[in-house]
Amino acid sequence: LPPAEAEALVRALQGTELRDIGGQGWLRQHEYVEKLNMHGILSASAGQEQLLTELLVTHAKIPVLIGELISVEIWKHKVFPVLCRLEDFKPRSTFPIYVVLHHEASIINLLETVFFYKEICDSAEDSVLDLIDYCHRKLTLLAARSTKAQAVTSAELRAEGVASPSSMQADPVPPQELQKQAETMEFEISLKALSVLRFITDQVESLPLSALTRMLNTHNLPCLLVELVEHCPWSCWEAGKLKKFENGTWHVVPPEDQVKMTKLDGQVWLALLNLLLSPECQRKYRFDGFNKSQLLKLRAFLTDVLIDQLPNLVEMQRFLSYLAVTEPAPPKKDLILEQVPIIWDHILKKNSGKWEAIAKHQVKHAFSPTEEELKFQARRWAQTYSLDMMEALAPDKPRCRVCGVEAAKRCSRCRNEWYCTRACQVQHWQKHKPACNLMA
């Protein structure tokens, strides 16, 4: 994006009411977030994300993004299940609902891109407490889930037909299938939240005291991170082969790479280093019997191979050896006024008891578009999800929509679908025609 356009998009970011999710004003906000997200990823890959960071800090938009993140999370948990149970919920197209489900992923991805910078963490101000709570909820979900049974690749997600603009006029997807899609996305969102939390722990020296207390004692994040090291939800064994989740897909890991540390493994270990080795954190954390026994489990994972890949873990090894033979002093009880997060509670109190009314309002005004509205929105989505930009973001070459092999041709009308041969394009035409007519 040109600098002037990026600044205009950042300036235009604003919070929305839970009731307005899915409406026209909210969709414009989603477009702004999506464009900034794609711009952030491309800028980061080129090492030029400093401009976006400065704009978000200058215009104080990090608290706005955190508020929107929590708002759509509450919508998914409180309104979406009610909406799926409504008898008159028979959408012409499921893509508008997918956009709402995807909004949370777009925001957390944008935050992951920019939270590497200290000034972004500082500009979050009090809302960093809400973000810590959000990350804790996602990591708890990650630790509790059965990876083998529930984690699905993004390729399978797209294959279900909800995640692509070309599904806008396909047969409506049943509510149960929509809920399954939401659960699938939750896995990837949780992994992004892990990265954001690690970036927050990088700034333990400058975080408010309440943020440290919340991470260490209210949520006991060190023990939660030990759970993630133990159970490693982004890896699983299937048919005798080790699979690991990286860059949005599950990969079979060759035997020679099975002890190689992944980016997600590194995020957990770095967060633990930040939380356990900082003098301020050691002063505030309760090293009681349970916490101590949990932390000492890490010693079994600190092998020479692991330490060779992340040499800083030598300090962790020394600390755990010291912890094993000593009884650390209990934390000093400072008499302070503790801040508490307010965004989650504010949204819940404001909308408590109104979930069904909100769902019915959104079915009527947001998720039942007319033919003309659908055509208009299809054009907007086609502009937002710029194909050239999407191709630049994609780690792999495009695949044929029909047979899945590498593709070199695409529909000349809408330029949205890829095919390996003319025969595959002809075979898919009857399914693709309605969406092609909408987007061309």
LUMZA-606775 format. One record per residue (C-alpha): x, y, z. Coordinates in nm, 4 decimals, padded with zeros to 6 digits. Example, Ala and Ser with C-alpha at 12.3 -4.5 7.8 and 13.67 -1.06 7.14 Angstrom:
         X         Y         Z
   01.2300  -00.4500   00.7800
   01.3670  -00.1060   00.7140
// end
This chain:
         X         Y         Z
   00.0000   00.0000   00.0000
   00.1197   00.3574  -00.0616
   00.1986   00.5375   00.2687
  -00.0947   00.7793   00.2268
  -00.3424   00.4927   00.1774
  -00.2002   00.3003   00.4738
  -00.2407   00.6102   00.6933
  -00.5988   00.6629   00.5732
  -00.6852   00.3012   00.6588
  -00.5296   00.3275   01.0055
  -00.7119   00.6556   01.0747
  -01.0417   00.4962   00.9704
  -01.0146   00.2093   01.2218
  -01.2759   00.2387   01.4938
  -01.4621   00.0217   01.7401
  -01.8059  -00.1220   01.6592
  -02.0964  -00.2447   01.8705
  -02.1572  -00.6190   01.9045
  -02.5044  -00.5727   01.7534
  -02.3537  -00.4190   01.4377
  -02.1228  -00.7123   01.3577
  -02.1821  -00.8276   00.9987
  -02.3480  -00.4993   00.8945
  -02.2260  -00.2634   00.6237
  -02.0288  -00.0363   00.8570
  -01.8671  -00.3348   01.0233
  -01.7791  -00.4887   00.6842
  -01.5940  -00.1687   00.5930
  -01.3931  -00.2026   00.9153
  -01.3157  -00.5645   00.8233
  -01.1898  -00.4513   00.4813
  -00.9589  -00.1967   00.6476
  -00.8232  -00.4612   00.8875
  -00.7784  -00.7154   00.6070
  -00.5899  -00.4703   00.3855
  -00.3657  -00.3629   00.6744
  -00.3082  -00.7264   00.7677
  -00.1955  -00.8194   00.4145
   00.0113  -00.4999   00.3940
   00.1730  -00.5828   00.7303
   00.2696  -00.9356   00.6225
   00.4209  -00.8160   00.2939
   00.6018  -00.5277   00.4668
   00.7394  -00.7608   00.7358
   00.8700  -01.0037   00.4750
   01.0551  -00.7108   00.3158
   01.1695  -00.5709   00.6538
   00.9673  -00.2503   00.6053
   00.6902  -00.2789   00.8689
   00.8195   00.0264   01.0618
   00.5747   00.2627   00.8853
   00.2683   00.0580   00.9841
   00.3970   00.0347   01.3416
   00.4427   00.4121   01.3634
   00.0953   00.4767   01.2219
  -00.0747   00.2426   01.4708
   00.1141   00.4040   01.7616
   00.0625   00.7635   01.6436
  -00.3131   00.7223   01.5988
  -00.3539   00.5072   01.9150
  -00.5242   00.2206   01.7297
  -00.3842  -00.0792   01.9210
  -00.6528  -00.0528   02.1954
  -00.9156  -00.0288   01.9180
  -00.7878  -00.3507   01.7564
  -00.7812  -00.5308   02.0928
  -01.1394  -00.4181   02.1592
  -01.2530  -00.5506   01.8205
  -01.0660  -00.8761   01.8787
  -01.2487  -00.9410   02.2054
  -01.5824  -00.8256   02.0620
  -01.5751  -01.0824   01.7802
  -01.4527  -01.3502   02.0254
  -01.7608  -01.2871   02.2421
  -01.9814  -01.2935   01.9299
  -01.8434  -01.6374   01.8405
  -01.9143  -01.7740   02.1879
  -02.2451  -01.6025   02.2699
  -02.4272  -01.5027   01.9491
  -02.3055  -01.7498   01.6861
  -02.4365  -02.0665   01.8631
  -02.7761  -01.8984   01.9131
  -02.7808  -01.7878   01.5495
  -02.7112  -02.1454   01.4318
  -03.0075  -02.2738   01.6355
  -03.2608  -02.0296   01.4893
  -03.5205  -02.2066   01.2740
  -03.5404  -01.9193   01.0232
  -03.1615  -01.9125   00.9780
  -03.1324  -02.0287   00.6169
  -02.8690  -01.8055   00.4566
  -02.8477  -01.7686   00.0790
  -02.4698  -01.7519   00.1172
  -02.2480  -01.8563   00.4067
  -01.9559  -01.6340   00.3113
  -02.0791  -01.3260   00.5103
  -02.0744  -01.5414   00.8246
  -01.7317  -01.6785   00.7373
  -01.6059  -01.3182   00.7109
  -01.7102  -01.2567   01.0727
  -01.5483  -01.5811   01.1882
  -01.2330  -01.4884   00.9953
  -01.2211  -01.1340   01.1405
  -01.0690  -01.2558   01.4672
  -00.7940  -01.4365   01.2744
  -00.7179  -01.1219   01.0710
  -00.6805  -00.9037   01.3813
  -00.4645  -01.1480   01.5783
  -00.2461  -01.1944   01.2690
  -00.2010  -00.8174   01.2387
  -00.1156  -00.7931   01.6100
   00.1351  -01.0773   01.5751
   00.3071  -00.8856   01.2938
   00.3453  -00.5583   01.4879
   00.3764  -00.6658   01.8553
   00.7426  -00.7471   01.7957
   00.8039  -00.3748   01.8587
   00.8247  -00.2374   02.2147
   00.6406   00.0838   02.1223
   00.3377  -00.1197   02.0094
   00.3230  -00.2982   02.3448
   00.3568   00.0365   02.5253
   00.0824   00.1957   02.3137
  -00.1629  -00.0789   02.4157
  -00.1674   00.0871   02.7608
  -00.4322  -00.0651   02.9934
  -00.5801  -00.2797   02.7156
  -00.2692  -00.5014   02.7343
  -00.4409  -00.6615   03.0370
  -00.7349  -00.7583   02.8168
  -00.4932  -00.8952   02.5557
  -00.3136  -01.1045   02.8207
  -00.6502  -01.2472   02.9292
  -00.7364  -01.3194   02.5643
  -00.4063  -01.5021   02.5080
  -00.4583  -01.7019   02.8274
  -00.8024  -01.8179   02.7079
  -00.6578  -01.9281   02.3739
  -00.3584  -02.1081   02.5279
  -00.5872  -02.2891   02.7722
  -00.7929  -02.4057   02.4766
  -00.4752  -02.5130   02.2970
  -00.3507  -02.7130   02.5959
  -00.6889  -02.8823   02.6437
  -00.7644  -02.9904   02.2905
  -00.6745  -03.3228   02.1296
  -00.4625  -03.2223   01.8309
  -00.5054  -03.5487   01.6470
  -00.8843  -03.5429   01.6709
  -00.9604  -03.1752   01.6175
  -00.6796  -02.9896   01.4410
  -00.7437  -02.9734   01.0674
  -00.5244  -02.8338   00.7935
  -00.6202  -02.5081   00.6298
  -00.6355  -02.6948   00.2974
  -00.9160  -02.9124   00.4378
  -01.0861  -02.5998   00.5653
  -01.0912  -02.4446   00.2193
  -01.2067  -02.7724   00.0662
  -01.5282  -02.7553   00.2694
  -01.6443  -02.4688   00.0500
  -01.7032  -02.1948   00.3086
  -01.3718  -02.0180   00.3061
  -01.3634  -01.9090  -00.0553
  -01.5524  -01.6316  -00.2353
  -01.6405  -01.8893  -00.4992
  -01.8726  -02.0516  -00.2446
  -02.0983  -01.7478  -00.2290
  -02.3731  -01.9112  -00.4311
  -02.3029  -02.2739  -00.3517
  -02.5552  -02.4824  -00.1570
  -02.5954  -02.3342   00.1933
  -02.3686  -02.4981   00.4481
  -02.5529  -02.6464   00.7511
  -02.5122  -02.4573   01.0827
  -02.3296  -02.7573   01.2346
  -02.0728  -02.7383   00.9539
  -02.0265  -02.3656   01.0156
  -01.9584  -02.4353   01.3826
  -01.7049  -02.7008   01.2816
  -01.5304  -02.4422   01.0601
  -01.5172  -02.1990   01.3536
  -01.3557  -02.4645   01.5761
  -01.1003  -02.5392   01.3050
  -01.0015  -02.1735   01.2786
  -00.9739  -02.1563   01.6565
  -00.6618  -02.3763   01.6434
  -00.4702  -02.1397   01.4157
  -00.5932  -01.8336   01.6090
  -00.4620  -01.9909   01.9314
  -00.1189  -02.0406   01.7743
  -00.1107  -01.6719   01.6765
  -00.2076  -01.5801   02.0342
   00.0944  -01.7793   02.1559
   00.3251  -01.5633   01.9434
   00.1587  -01.2409   02.0654
   00.1988  -01.3517   02.4285
   00.5666  -01.4252   02.3719
   00.6158  -01.0713   02.2333
   00.4393  -00.9293   02.5404
   00.6739  -01.1250   02.7696
   00.9697  -00.9705   02.5829
   00.8681  -00.6415   02.7494
   00.8361  -00.7623   03.1112
   01.0614  -00.4812   03.2315
   00.8276  -00.2109   03.1006
   00.4876  -00.3762   03.1548
   00.2548  -00.2369   03.4239
   00.2827  -00.4218   03.7586
  -00.0759  -00.5412   03.7182
   00.0155  -00.7100   03.3886
   00.2962  -00.9090   03.5544
   00.0717  -01.0103   03.8446
  -00.1956  -01.1199   03.6002
   00.0444  -01.3322   03.3938
   00.2296  -01.4894   03.6861
  -00.0275  -01.5326   03.9611
  -00.3808  -01.4795   03.8282
  -00.3270  -01.7024   03.5226
  -00.0063  -01.8870   03.6221
   00.1233  -01.8707   03.2653
   00.4551  -02.0470   03.3416
   00.2670  -02.3684   03.4330
   00.0393  -02.3321   03.1301
   00.3466  -02.3020   02.9060
   00.4922  -02.6166   03.0679
   00.1715  -02.7956   02.9599
   00.2338  -02.6834   02.6015
   00.5936  -02.8096   02.6131
   00.4706  -03.1448   02.7480
   00.1840  -03.2049   02.5063
   00.2969  -02.9981   02.2034
  -00.0447  -02.9609   02.0316
   00.1158  -02.8572   01.7007
   00.2698  -03.2002   01.6495
   00.1167  -03.5485   01.6342
   00.1921  -03.9044   01.5256
  -00.0186  -04.0462   01.2459
   00.0337  -04.3890   01.0841
   00.3817  -04.4066   01.2373
   00.4866  -04.0667   01.0963
   00.5505  -03.7449   01.2875
   00.3483  -03.4468   01.1644
   00.4034  -03.0852   01.2644
   00.1874  -02.7797   01.1987
   00.3742  -02.4947   01.0288
   00.2672  -02.2087   00.8008
  -00.0983  -02.3103   00.8109
  -00.0598  -02.6790   00.7171
   00.0455  -03.0122   00.8666
   00.3744  -03.1482   00.7277
   00.5251  -03.4949   00.7621
   00.8626  -03.4454   00.9314
   01.1499  -03.6568   00.7897
   01.3370  -03.8622   01.0559
   01.6495  -03.6423   01.0375
   01.4436  -03.3299   01.1278
   01.2358  -03.4747   01.4116
   01.4496  -03.3153   01.6830
   01.4560  -02.9795   01.5037
   01.2919  -02.6957   01.6967
   00.9973  -02.5346   01.5174
   00.9042  -02.1674   01.5418
   00.6151  -02.2544   01.7769
   00.8456  -02.4553   02.0049
   01.0777  -02.1560   02.0145
   00.7961  -01.9183   02.1101
   00.7064  -02.1297   02.4143
   01.0677  -02.1585   02.5329
   01.1353  -01.7854   02.4828
   00.8205  -01.6944   02.6775
   00.9335  -01.9245   02.9606
   01.2795  -01.7673   02.9591
   01.1258  -01.4196   02.9824
   00.8873  -01.5114   03.2656
   01.1217  -01.7228   03.4790
   01.4601  -01.5507   03.4469
   01.3545  -01.1871   03.4874
   01.4437  -01.0657   03.8416
   01.1093  -00.8852   03.8703
   00.9180  -01.1986   03.7718
   01.1168  -01.4135   04.0158
   01.0302  -01.1673   04.2908
   00.6564  -01.1813   04.2174
   00.6034  -01.5500   04.1247
   00.4885  -01.8070   04.3831
   00.7368  -02.0962   04.3734
   00.5158  -02.3186   04.5887
   00.5219  -02.6993   04.5822
   00.2891  -02.7399   04.2844
   00.4456  -02.4679   04.0669
   00.7946  -02.5928   04.1467
   00.7099  -02.9532   04.0535
   00.5545  -02.8384   03.7255
   00.8518  -02.6235   03.6291
   01.0994  -02.9010   03.7089
   00.9319  -03.1141   03.4404
   01.1133  -02.8912   03.1893
   01.4487  -03.0483   03.2810
   01.3587  -03.3639   03.0872
   01.3136  -03.1601   02.7676
   01.6365  -02.9568   02.7985
   01.8528  -03.1899   02.5932
   02.1906  -03.0984   02.4399
   02.0282  -03.1009   02.0938
   01.7653  -02.8472   02.2056
   02.0190  -02.6223   02.3791
   02.2404  -02.6248   02.0666
   01.9467  -02.4747   01.8746
   01.8616  -02.2135   02.1429
   02.1771  -02.1497   02.3517
   01.9898  -01.9171   02.5929
   01.8315  -02.2295   02.7405
   02.1597  -02.2946   02.9265
   02.0463  -02.0224   03.1688
   01.7113  -02.1981   03.2076
   01.8920  -02.5252   03.2821
   02.1022  -02.3557   03.5529
   01.7952  -02.1900   03.7051
   01.6034  -02.5199   03.7229
   01.9026  -02.6964   03.8811
   01.9139  -02.4224   04.1457
   01.5357  -02.4395   04.1946
   01.5535  -02.8170   04.2513
   01.7764  -02.7817   04.5596
   01.6441  -02.4595   04.7146
   01.3217  -02.3209   04.8550
   01.2741  -01.9726   04.7039
   01.1368  -01.7082   04.9350
   00.7606  -01.6431   04.9018
   00.6735  -01.3330   04.6971
   00.6574  -01.0035   04.8826
   00.3009  -00.8842   04.9238
   00.3056  -00.5323   04.7863
   00.0128  -00.3132   04.8807
  -00.0889  -00.1801   04.5412
  -00.4084  -00.0868   04.3618
  -00.4376  -00.3510   04.0938
  -00.5812  -00.2672   03.7532
  -00.8224  -00.5141   03.6003
  -00.9166  -00.5687   03.2344
  -01.2450  -00.4034   03.1420
  -01.3222  -00.4722   02.7743
  -01.4535  -00.8291   02.8152
  -01.6675  -00.7438   03.1211
  -01.8003  -00.4236   02.9627
  -01.9213  -00.6036   02.6472
  -02.0766  -00.8894   02.8483
  -02.2606  -00.6566   03.0882
  -02.3868  -00.4352   02.8065
  -02.5297  -00.7273   02.6069
  -02.6210  -00.9761   02.8818
  -02.9607  -01.1373   02.8156
  -02.9766  -00.9927   02.4623
  -02.7936  -01.2688   02.2738
  -03.1025  -01.4068   02.0982
  -03.2287  -01.0574   02.0090
  -02.8869  -00.9724   01.8621
  -02.8821  -01.3000   01.6634
  -03.2314  -01.2330   01.5184
  -03.1362  -00.8753   01.4319
  -02.8220  -00.9943   01.2509
  -03.0075  -01.2681   01.0602
  -03.2491  -01.0037   00.9330
  -03.0076  -00.7188   00.8629
  -02.6633  -00.8747   00.8040
  -02.6767  -01.2414   00.7060
  -02.9741  -01.2485   00.4657
  -02.8514  -01.0290   00.1773
  -03.0566  -00.9820  -00.1385
  -02.9225  -01.0805  -00.4799
  -02.8141  -00.7221  -00.5501
  -02.6477  -00.6803  -00.2107
  -02.4627  -01.0068  -00.2619
  -02.3358  -00.8933  -00.6031
  -02.2224  -00.5599  -00.4593
  -02.0472  -00.7266  -00.1673
  -01.8854  -00.9817  -00.4000
  -01.7216  -00.6963  -00.5907
  -01.6027  -00.5412  -00.2634
  -01.4568  -00.8725  -00.1461
  -01.2843  -00.9214  -00.4819
  -01.1157  -00.5816  -00.4346
  -01.0258  -00.6481  -00.0708
  -00.8803  -00.9923  -00.1340
  -00.6599  -00.8673  -00.4177
  -00.5481  -01.1752  -00.6101
  -00.2005  -01.0425  -00.6813
  -00.1514  -00.9681  -00.3109
  -00.2909  -01.3065  -00.2080
  -00.0493  -01.4785  -00.4444
   00.2399  -01.2870  -00.2903
   00.1283  -01.4073   00.0545
   00.0779  -01.7705  -00.0457
   00.3749  -01.9921   00.0526
   00.2962  -02.2469  -00.2207
   00.2152  -02.2286  -00.5908
  -00.1562  -02.2299  -00.6835
  -00.3334  -02.5651  -00.7110
  -00.6015  -02.6838  -00.9528
  -00.9503  -02.6447  -00.8046
  -01.0543  -02.9848  -00.9464
  -00.7631  -03.2272  -00.9089
  -00.5265  -03.0391  -00.6741
  -00.2118  -03.0549  -00.8885
   00.0015  -02.7454  -00.9520
  -00.1879  -02.5041  -01.1770
  -00.0702  -02.2465  -01.4328
  -00.4052  -02.1283  -01.5768
  -00.6895  -01.9395  -01.4130
  -01.0402  -01.8254  -01.5020
  -01.0018  -01.5295  -01.7377
  -01.3334  -01.3717  -01.6278
  -01.3103  -01.3515  -01.2483
  -00.9404  -01.4498  -01.2154
  -01.0277  -01.6254  -00.8890
  -00.9998  -01.9985  -00.9645
  -00.6955  -02.1937  -01.0853
  -00.6863  -02.5005  -01.3175
  -00.4151  -02.7264  -01.4526
  -00.5872  -02.7933  -01.7866
  -00.8799  -02.6763  -01.9953
  -01.0536  -03.0096  -01.9225
  -01.0578  -02.9399  -01.5455
  -01.1937  -02.5890  -01.6038
  -01.4791  -02.7218  -01.8191
  -01.5561  -02.9898  -01.5599
  -01.5806  -02.7301  -01.2817
  -01.7727  -02.4668  -01.4820
  -02.1251  -02.5532  -01.3623
  -02.0196  -02.5145  -00.9981
  -01.8071  -02.2073  -01.0612
  -02.0483  -02.0241  -01.2938
  -02.2729  -01.8538  -01.0288
  -01.9762  -01.7073  -00.8366
  -01.7977  -01.6145  -01.1605
  -02.1035  -01.4189  -01.2773
  -02.1105  -01.2382  -00.9413
  -01.7449  -01.1409  -00.9387
  -01.6769  -01.0782  -01.3100
// end
